[in-house]
């Protein structure tokens, strides 16, 4: 029994180490940049300024429903207001991460999907597509937004 507890503890520490390593390495990705969100264009696109260059990007992995555009724009505006964001680019799309009061970050695509404001778009080939799909699944199970 004691050996089993030690093995479980070591596995837990190893898993925690992998998570920390992933989070630390994400900042070192060549396509990850610290940016300012300057304008929300639509419920799934915004203007970023990264390294003094302005770029319009689509949020990776999400298509916001026409009926949810106003609510999605309001959510994005409230989450990005007066904050620097981290952007991981995938072509013309980007995963946008916003800092929170805790040390965690929120991904805008996930926030939109978990509220049922849109649908997952696999064509964007997002680095974190599994978590984006999971956000959509949560909204489907709770019958939120477009999944009512």
C-alpha positions, 0 to 999 in steps of 0.5 A: 500500500505504501509503494502504491501511494509513493507511485501515485505521488510521483505520477502526480508530481510528474504530471504537474511538472509537465503542465508547468513546463508547457505553460513556461514554454508557451511564452517561448514559442516563436509565434507567441507575442505580447500585444495590445487589443486596440479594437474589436471588429466583430464577435470573432475578430479584433485589431492587435498591435504587436511590436508596433505593427497593427494586425487584424486577426480572427479568433482561432477556432471559433465562428460567432453566430450572427445572433450573438455578435453584439454579446460576443463583442461586449465580452471581448471588449470587457476582457481585453480593456486596458490589458496586454494580451498574449497572442499565439498566431496560426496564419491569420487567426490567433489564440488570444490569452487575457490575464486575470486577477489570479495568475491564470489566463483566459483564452477568448475563443474558449470564453465565447464557446463556453457561453454558447456564443458560437461554434468550433471551427476546425479549419483554423488549425489552432494549437489548443484546439482540444480545449476549444472543442471542450469549451463548445461541448460544455455549452452544448451540454448546458444548452447555452446560447446557440445550443438552446 
